[in-house]
Amino acid sequence: MCEQYKKIALPAMLISVALTALTLVFPQIGFLEWVTLIPLFLGATVYCADEKRSLLRTYFGGFLTVFVYYFVIYHWFLSLYPLDFIGMDEASSVVVVIAGWVGLSVLQAIPGGLIFLVLKLFERGGVFSKAPVLRPIVLAASWIVFEWSSTLGWTGVPWGRLCLGQSEYLPILQSASLFGSYFVSFLILLVNGLLAYAILNFKVKKKAILCATLAGLILLSNLLLGVGLMNKKDKERVT
């Protein structure tokens, strides 16, 4: 599986994050977010495990992946054109809109590429060879740290948080009231990661079934918790 996936790993990751970004743009299809990141996890596993790939090339893969993700999210820059409300002509407006769109995506991608470096260093340290199941967990945790860091400083923006794709599915978001919005983002990543791990280990049926079942239980548990919290709030309003 890994060898077959190696040639298409990067394109698959780019398509994966682009589709995921679309669930944030159109939260009506946010349910797809629970599977759209599977190619990202598959690709990252192959990409970072390749011993021939240098740290610089690994970072570039991460940079490009995060860039595409934010490039789709920041599509709203197009709605600013033309900037005649601040006295700009059409030509100047095009330059400013494109510069803002691409520039802000680059600013997010610079630290985002470090996610892949973390995975690469874990690979080189032999951590994943001893405990392969840590791959999806480390990637999920690294993405959450990046997601949090993306809200800091003057370049900080909140629009790329994965939990925003669930805004049309209130029961799923209710756990954020207990554990914060990053918890929901982490669950999305973890479910995708476990499903990807199940695919990578499809020949080992017990392991694949266990991971797929765990992913389903995580999603179901979060959903049931949300339904319970919403019912509790409704009862409190009535009383």
N, C-alpha and C positions, 0 to 999 in steps of 0.2 A: 504493500500500500504506500509506504513512504517513498520508495523509489519511483513508483508510477506518478506520485503526486508532486515530485520534486520540480519538474519542468513547469508546472502550472501553479505552483505555490503562490508566487507573488501576484499574478493576475487574479487568482481566486480570492486572495486576501483583500485586494482592492475592490473587487465586486462585492465581497462580503460587507465591508465597512460602508460602501456606498448604499447598499440596500438597507443597512441598519440606520444610516443617517436619514434615509427617506421615511423611516418609521417615526423619527422625531419631527420631521417636516409635516408628515401626514399621520398623526397619532391614531387615526381611525383604523390603520392597519398595524397598530402597535403590537398585536398578538404575534406577528411574524418575527418580532425582535427576539423571541425565545429560541429561534432556530437560525436566524440570519448570520449569527456570529460563528456558527460551526466551521465554515471554511476558513475563518480567521484563525481559529485554534488549530485546525489541521495544518494550515500553511505555516503558522508560527513554529509548530513542532518540527516540521521538516526543515524549514528555513534556518532555524537556530541550531538544529542538531547537525547540520552539514559542517563537517570538520574543515572542509576546504574554504569555507566562507569566512573571510576576515571580520574583525570587529567593526571595521569601517563599513563594509558592505552590509553587514547585519544591521547596523544603525541606519543606513540609508533605506533599507527595506522597511524598517519601523517608521522612519521619517515620512516616506512616501505613503505608507498605509494611513497614518494619522492625518497627513495632508489631505488625502482624498476624502476622508471622513468629514473633516471640517469644511472642505471646499463645497461639499454638497449642502451642509448645514447653513453656510453663509451665503446661500443663493439669494437671500433677501437683499444683498447689496444691489442687485439688478433693479429692485423696485425704487432705488434712490435716483435712478436716471430718468430724466435729465436733472442736473443740479441747478436748474434755473432759479430756484427759490433762494439761492445764495449768489446769484449773478453770474454763474458759469455758463459758457457756451457749450454746445454739444460735444465738440472735440475734447475740451478740457474735462467734461463730465465723464466721458468714456475712460480717460486716463485715470482719473481719481477713483472711479468705481472699481475698475479692474485692479488698481494698486491696492485698494482697501480689501477687496475680496481675496486676492492672492496673498497679500502681505499678512493679513490676520491669520490666514490658514497656515502660512509658514511659521508664524510666531507660535502657534499651538503645536505644530509638528516638530519643532526643534527639541522641546523637552519630551514630546511623545515618543520620539525615536529611541529614547532611553529604555522604554519597556522591553524592546527586543534585545538590548544590550544586557539587561538583567537576566533574561532567559538564556542568552548565550553564555554568560558567566556561570550560571547554574549548571549548564550543560558541560562546560569545560571543567567545572569542579567535581563532576561525577555525581552530583546530587540526584539528578533525574534517572540515572542508570540504576541507582539503588532504590529509588522510590518514584517510578514513572508517573504515578497518579498525582504527584505534586505539580506536574506541568500545568494543568488547567487552573490549579489553585494559585500558583505563583503568577501566572498571566493575569488572572482575575484580580488578584491583590495589587499587582503593579498598575493595572489600568485604573483601579480605584484611587490609588495614590496620585496618579497623573490627573485624574478627573478632579480630585480635590485641589491639586496645585494649580489647575487651570482657572480657578476662581480667585487666585491671589494676585495682588499687584495691579498696576495700571492696565496690563494686558489681560487680566482675568475676565473671563466670560462664563456665564452659567449655562449657555445654550447647548452645550455638548453632552450634558449628563444623560446617561442611558435611561434613567428612570422617567425622563420626560416623554419618552415614547409610550408610556403606560397611562398618560393623562386621561385617556378615554375609558380606562378600565379601573374605576375607583376601588373595587375590592382588592386588587393587586397592590395598590399604593398605600393601603391602610397601615401596613407594617412600618411605613416610614414615620408614623406618629409615635412609634415605640423606639425604633432604632435609627431613624434618620433616613434621608433619601439615598445616601450612599449604600445603605443596606439593600435596597431594591435593585440598584445598579449591580451590586455584587452578586445577587441571586441570579440576575439575567445572565451575567458572565459565567457563573458557576454552572448553571443548567446547560448552556451552550458548550462549555468546556467538558462536562461529563458526557454529553452526547457525542462530542468529537472523540473523546477517549474511547467510548464504546465502539465507534466506527473503526478507529485505529486497531482495536483489539477484537474485531468481529470473528476472527478465527478461534479465539478463546471464548467460547460461548458464555461460560459462567461469569467471567469478568465483564463482558459486554452487557449481558443482561443485568448484572448488578449495577453498573454505572447508569444505564438507561433507566432502570427502576428508581434509583436514587434521584436522578434528575426529575423524574415525574413526581416523586414524593415531595421534593422541595417546592416545585411549582404548585402542587395541590395543597400543601400545608400552608403556603403563603396565601393562597386564594381563600382557603377556609378560615384562616385567621382574619383576613380582611372582611369576609362576610360576617363573622362573629362580632368584630369591632363595630361594623356599620349597624348591625341589629341592636347592639348595646346602646349606641348613640341614639337610635330611633326610639328605643324604650325610655331613655332618659328625657327625651324631648316631650314624650307623651305624659310622663309623670311630672 
